[in-house]
């Protein structure tokens, strides 16, 4: 179990950054997730995907923290450069394109941003994302459609402005 946790720490931290937009809070979320996963390891079903289980735990902790401490909402914006730190080194052109996309994604409403991250960055199926976010699959589909429309409008506006 501990080896599996270590393999997923970077992904968990990145999701913590997407949720909280704050480096310290993301680190706290990952630490809490690891502790909770170890405490509840008997609840993990062998043969299922541990990454999905860990993401669900992290999301649950985040939601519970928001309910307990509304102060956490909106405590700082994480520049897309910070998110780039966890992405493996790539060509400069790809980094610039990634940075531009992440800036647009970071401006999406929180629910859309979280859904986009789980489906398009982490590769969750719609059903897995729905389970992680505790919403119906139709809500995931709706959020993704709205996010795609918003991002398409942003690209269209940028192209017309050039």
Phi and psi restraints in degrees (value plus and minus 20) as a CYANA .aco file:
   2 UNK   PHI     -84.2   -44.2
   2 UNK   PSI     -55.3   -15.3
   3 UNK   PHI     -84.3   -44.3
   3 UNK   PSI     -59.2   -19.2
   4 UNK   PHI     -85.5   -45.5
   4 UNK   PSI     -59.2   -19.2
   5 UNK   PHI     -81.9   -41.9
   5 UNK   PSI     -65.8   -25.8
   6 UNK   PHI     -80.9   -40.9
   6 UNK   PSI     -57.2   -17.2
   7 UNK   PHI     -87.6   -47.6
   7 UNK   PSI     -41.1    -1.1
   8 UNK   PHI    -129.7   -89.7
   8 UNK   PSI     -17.5    22.5
   9 UNK   PHI     -80.6   -40.6
   9 UNK   PSI     -62.9   -22.9
  10 UNK   PHI     -83.1   -43.1
  10 UNK   PSI     -63.6   -23.6
  11 UNK   PHI     -85.1   -45.1
  11 UNK   PSI     -60.4   -20.4
  12 UNK   PHI     -83.5   -43.5
  12 UNK   PSI     -63.2   -23.2
  13 UNK   PHI     -82.7   -42.7
  13 UNK   PSI     -62.3   -22.3
  14 UNK   PHI     -81.6   -41.6
  14 UNK   PSI     -61.0   -21.0
  15 UNK   PHI     -87.5   -47.5
  15 UNK   PSI     -58.4   -18.4
  16 UNK   PHI     -79.4   -39.4
  16 UNK   PSI     -57.2   -17.2
  17 UNK   PHI     -87.5   -47.5
  17 UNK   PSI     -60.6   -20.6
  18 UNK   PHI     -82.7   -42.7
  18 UNK   PSI     -63.4   -23.4
  19 UNK   PHI     -88.9   -48.9
  19 UNK   PSI     -71.3   -31.3
  20 UNK   PHI    -113.1   -73.1
  20 UNK   PSI     -47.6    -7.6
  21 UNK   PHI      40.1    80.1
  21 UNK   PSI       9.7    49.7
  22 UNK   PHI    -167.0  -127.0
  22 UNK   PSI     103.2   143.2
  23 UNK   PHI     -78.9   -38.9
  23 UNK   PSI     -66.4   -26.4
  24 UNK   PHI     -85.6   -45.6
  24 UNK   PSI     -61.7   -21.7
  25 UNK   PHI     -86.1   -46.1
  25 UNK   PSI     -60.2   -20.2
  26 UNK   PHI     -80.1   -40.1
  26 UNK   PSI     -63.1   -23.1
  27 UNK   PHI     -84.1   -44.1
  27 UNK   PSI     -60.6   -20.6
  28 UNK   PHI     -83.7   -43.7
  28 UNK   PSI     -60.1   -20.1
  29 UNK   PHI     -82.3   -42.3
  29 UNK   PSI     -63.4   -23.4
  30 UNK   PHI     -85.3   -45.3
  30 UNK   PSI     -63.6   -23.6
  31 UNK   PHI     -81.5   -41.5
  31 UNK   PSI     -65.8   -25.8
  32 UNK   PHI     -82.8   -42.8
  32 UNK   PSI     -58.1   -18.1
  33 UNK   PHI     -83.1   -43.1
  33 UNK   PSI     -64.2   -24.2
  34 UNK   PHI     -83.9   -43.9
  34 UNK   PSI     -63.5   -23.5
  35 UNK   PHI     -82.1   -42.1
  35 UNK   PSI     -67.5   -27.5
  36 UNK   PHI     -83.3   -43.3
  36 UNK   PSI     -60.3   -20.3
  37 UNK   PHI     -83.5   -43.5
  37 UNK   PSI     -61.2   -21.2
  38 UNK   PHI     -87.2   -47.2
  38 UNK   PSI     -61.3   -21.3
  39 UNK   PHI     -84.8   -44.8
  39 UNK   PSI     -55.8   -15.8
  40 UNK   PHI    -126.2   -86.2
  40 UNK   PSI       0.5    40.5
  41 UNK   PHI     -76.7   -36.7
  41 UNK   PSI     -48.3    -8.3
  42 UNK   PHI     -86.2   -46.2
  42 UNK   PSI     -40.0     0.0
  43 UNK   PHI    -104.1   -64.1
  43 UNK   PSI     -32.0     8.0
  44 UNK   PHI     -92.8   -52.8
  44 UNK   PSI     112.1   152.1
  45 UNK   PHI    -112.3   -72.3
  45 UNK   PSI      91.5   131.5
  46 UNK   PHI     -74.8   -34.8
  46 UNK   PSI     122.7   162.7
  47 UNK   PHI      73.5   113.5
  47 UNK   PSI     -30.2     9.8
  48 UNK   PHI    -120.0   -80.0
  48 UNK   PSI     151.5   191.5
  49 UNK   PHI    -104.0   -64.0
  49 UNK   PSI      97.4   137.4
  50 UNK   PHI     -86.5   -46.5
  50 UNK   PSI     -53.1   -13.1
  51 UNK   PHI     -82.6   -42.6
  51 UNK   PSI     -59.5   -19.5
  52 UNK   PHI     -85.2   -45.2
  52 UNK   PSI     -59.9   -19.9
  53 UNK   PHI     -82.9   -42.9
  53 UNK   PSI     -64.3   -24.3
  54 UNK   PHI     -86.1   -46.1
  54 UNK   PSI     -61.0   -21.0
  55 UNK   PHI     -83.7   -43.7
  55 UNK   PSI     -58.5   -18.5
  56 UNK   PHI     -84.3   -44.3
  56 UNK   PSI     -62.0   -22.0
  57 UNK   PHI     -81.7   -41.7
  57 UNK   PSI     -68.1   -28.1
  58 UNK   PHI     -80.7   -40.7
  58 UNK   PSI     -64.4   -24.4
  59 UNK   PHI     -83.0   -43.0
  59 UNK   PSI     -61.2   -21.2
  60 UNK   PHI     -82.4   -42.4
  60 UNK   PSI     -62.7   -22.7
  61 UNK   PHI     -82.1   -42.1
  61 UNK   PSI     -63.1   -23.1
  62 UNK   PHI     -80.2   -40.2
  62 UNK   PSI     -68.8   -28.8
  63 UNK   PHI     -81.7   -41.7
  63 UNK   PSI     -64.0   -24.0
  64 UNK   PHI     -83.1   -43.1
  64 UNK   PSI     -59.8   -19.8
  65 UNK   PHI     -84.7   -44.7
  65 UNK   PSI     -59.3   -19.3
  66 UNK   PHI     -82.9   -42.9
  66 UNK   PSI     -61.3   -21.3
  67 UNK   PHI     -85.6   -45.6
  67 UNK   PSI     -59.2   -19.2
  68 UNK   PHI     -97.5   -57.5
  68 UNK   PSI     -53.1   -13.1
  69 UNK   PHI    -157.0  -117.0
  69 UNK   PSI      65.6   105.6
  70 UNK   PHI     -79.8   -39.8
  70 UNK   PSI     -37.6     2.4
  71 UNK   PHI     -80.3   -40.3
  71 UNK   PSI     -47.8    -7.8
  72 UNK   PHI     -86.3   -46.3
  72 UNK   PSI     -42.9    -2.9
  73 UNK   PHI     -87.0   -47.0
  73 UNK   PSI     111.2   151.2
  74 UNK   PHI      50.4    90.4
  74 UNK   PSI       8.4    48.4
  75 UNK   PHI    -109.6   -69.6
  75 UNK   PSI      42.0    82.0
  76 UNK   PHI      87.4   127.4
  76 UNK   PSI     122.8   162.8
  77 UNK   PHI    -122.6   -82.6
  77 UNK   PSI     113.7   153.7
  78 UNK   PHI    -116.2   -76.2
  78 UNK   PSI     100.4   140.4
  79 UNK   PHI     -83.7   -43.7
  79 UNK   PSI     132.1   172.1
  80 UNK   PHI     -82.8   -42.8
  80 UNK   PSI     -43.0    -3.0
  81 UNK   PHI     -79.2   -39.2
  81 UNK   PSI     -56.9   -16.9
  82 UNK   PHI     -84.0   -44.0
  82 UNK   PSI     -61.3   -21.3
  83 UNK   PHI     -86.5   -46.5
  83 UNK   PSI     -49.9    -9.9
  84 UNK   PHI     -86.0   -46.0
  84 UNK   PSI     -45.9    -5.9
  85 UNK   PHI     -78.7   -38.7
  85 UNK   PSI     -51.0   -11.0
  86 UNK   PHI    -109.2   -69.2
  86 UNK   PSI     -24.4    15.6
  87 UNK   PHI    -109.8   -69.8
  87 UNK   PSI     116.8   156.8
  88 UNK   PHI     -80.1   -40.1
  88 UNK   PSI     134.8   174.8
  89 UNK   PHI     -78.9   -38.9
  89 UNK   PSI     116.8   156.8
  90 UNK   PHI    -161.5  -121.5
  90 UNK   PSI    -198.7  -158.7
  91 UNK   PHI     -85.0   -45.0
  91 UNK   PSI     129.8   169.8
  92 UNK   PHI     -76.3   -36.3
  92 UNK   PSI     -61.3   -21.3
  93 UNK   PHI     -82.0   -42.0
  93 UNK   PSI     -62.2   -22.2
  94 UNK   PHI     -85.6   -45.6
  94 UNK   PSI     -58.0   -18.0
  95 UNK   PHI     -84.7   -44.7
  95 UNK   PSI     -61.9   -21.9
  96 UNK   PHI     -84.5   -44.5
  96 UNK   PSI     -64.7   -24.7
  97 UNK   PHI     -83.5   -43.5
  97 UNK   PSI     -63.7   -23.7
  98 UNK   PHI     -81.1   -41.1
  98 UNK   PSI     -63.2   -23.2
  99 UNK   PHI     -81.3   -41.3
  99 UNK   PSI     -62.7   -22.7
 100 UNK   PHI     -84.0   -44.0
 100 UNK   PSI     -62.0   -22.0
 101 UNK   PHI     -84.4   -44.4
 101 UNK   PSI     -66.1   -26.1
 102 UNK   PHI     -84.1   -44.1
 102 UNK   PSI     -53.3   -13.3
 103 UNK   PHI     -83.0   -43.0
 103 UNK   PSI     -61.7   -21.7
 104 UNK   PHI     -87.8   -47.8
 104 UNK   PSI     -62.0   -22.0
 105 UNK   PHI     -83.3   -43.3
 105 UNK   PSI     -60.2   -20.2
 106 UNK   PHI     -84.3   -44.3
 106 UNK   PSI     -40.8    -0.8
 107 UNK   PHI    -108.5   -68.5
 107 UNK   PSI     -25.6    14.4
 108 UNK   PHI     -89.0   -49.0
 108 UNK   PSI     134.8   174.8
 109 UNK   PHI     -77.5   -37.5
 109 UNK   PSI     130.6   170.6
 110 UNK   PHI     -72.1   -32.1
 110 UNK   PSI     -67.1   -27.1
 111 UNK   PHI     -81.2   -41.2
 111 UNK   PSI     -61.3   -21.3
 112 UNK   PHI     -88.9   -48.9
 112 UNK   PSI     -63.9   -23.9
 113 UNK   PHI     -78.6   -38.6
 113 UNK   PSI     -66.3   -26.3
 114 UNK   PHI     -83.9   -43.9
 114 UNK   PSI     -61.4   -21.4
 115 UNK   PHI     -87.3   -47.3
 115 UNK   PSI     -64.1   -24.1
 116 UNK   PHI     -78.3   -38.3
 116 UNK   PSI     -64.5   -24.5
 117 UNK   PHI     -80.4   -40.4
 117 UNK   PSI     -69.7   -29.7
 118 UNK   PHI     -82.6   -42.6
 118 UNK   PSI     -63.8   -23.8
 119 UNK   PHI     -99.4   -59.4
 119 UNK   PSI     -68.9   -28.9
 120 UNK   PHI    -110.8   -70.8
 120 UNK   PSI     -48.5    -8.5
 121 UNK   PHI    -112.8   -72.8
 121 UNK   PSI     -68.9   -28.9
 122 UNK   PHI    -108.9   -68.9
 122 UNK   PSI     -31.6     8.4
 123 UNK   PHI      56.9    96.9
 123 UNK   PSI       1.4    41.4
 124 UNK   PHI     -86.9   -46.9
 124 UNK   PSI     127.3   167.3
 125 UNK   PHI     -92.8   -52.8
 125 UNK   PSI     146.3   186.3
 126 UNK   PHI     -79.0   -39.0
 126 UNK   PSI     -61.0   -21.0
 127 UNK   PHI     -84.7   -44.7
 127 UNK   PSI     -62.1   -22.1
 128 UNK   PHI     -84.8   -44.8
 128 UNK   PSI     -60.9   -20.9
 129 UNK   PHI     -84.7   -44.7
 129 UNK   PSI     -61.9   -21.9
 130 UNK   PHI     -80.6   -40.6
 130 UNK   PSI     -63.5   -23.5
 131 UNK   PHI     -84.2   -44.2
 131 UNK   PSI     -65.5   -25.5
 132 UNK   PHI     -81.3   -41.3
 132 UNK   PSI     -61.6   -21.6
 133 UNK   PHI    -107.9   -67.9
 133 UNK   PSI     -24.8    15.2
 134 UNK   PHI      37.6    77.6
 134 UNK   PSI      27.0    67.0
 135 UNK   PHI    -153.4  -113.4
 135 UNK   PSI     140.6   180.6
 136 UNK   PHI     -85.8   -45.8
 136 UNK   PSI     134.1   174.1
 137 UNK   PHI     -80.3   -40.3
 137 UNK   PSI     -53.2   -13.2
 138 UNK   PHI     -81.5   -41.5
 138 UNK   PSI     -53.9   -13.9
 139 UNK   PHI     -87.1   -47.1
 139 UNK   PSI     -60.1   -20.1
 140 UNK   PHI     -80.8   -40.8
 140 UNK   PSI     -66.8   -26.8
 141 UNK   PHI     -82.4   -42.4
 141 UNK   PSI     -60.9   -20.9
 142 UNK   PHI     -85.1   -45.1
 142 UNK   PSI     -64.2   -24.2
 143 UNK   PHI     -83.1   -43.1
 143 UNK   PSI     -61.0   -21.0
 144 UNK   PHI     -86.5   -46.5
 144 UNK   PSI     -60.7   -20.7
 145 UNK   PHI     -82.8   -42.8
 145 UNK   PSI     -63.8   -23.8
 146 UNK   PHI     -84.9   -44.9
 146 UNK   PSI     -61.1   -21.1
 147 UNK   PHI     -84.5   -44.5
 147 UNK   PSI     -64.6   -24.6
 148 UNK   PHI     -80.7   -40.7
 148 UNK   PSI     -61.5   -21.5
 149 UNK   PHI     -84.1   -44.1
 149 UNK   PSI     -63.9   -23.9
 150 UNK   PHI     -82.4   -42.4
 150 UNK   PSI     -65.0   -25.0
 151 UNK   PHI     -86.7   -46.7
 151 UNK   PSI     -59.5   -19.5
 152 UNK   PHI     -83.0   -43.0
 152 UNK   PSI     -61.8   -21.8
 153 UNK   PHI     -83.4   -43.4
 153 UNK   PSI     -59.2   -19.2
 154 UNK   PHI     -84.8   -44.8
 154 UNK   PSI     -61.7   -21.7
 155 UNK   PHI     -87.2   -47.2
 155 UNK   PSI     -63.0   -23.0
 156 UNK   PHI     -81.4   -41.4
 156 UNK   PSI     -64.6   -24.6
 157 UNK   PHI     -83.1   -43.1
 157 UNK   PSI     -59.8   -19.8
 158 UNK   PHI     -86.1   -46.1
 158 UNK   PSI     -61.9   -21.9
 159 UNK   PHI     -86.0   -46.0
 159 UNK   PSI     -56.5   -16.5
 160 UNK   PHI     -91.3   -51.3
 160 UNK   PSI     -48.1    -8.1
 161 UNK   PHI     -98.4   -58.4
 161 UNK   PSI     -33.7     6.3
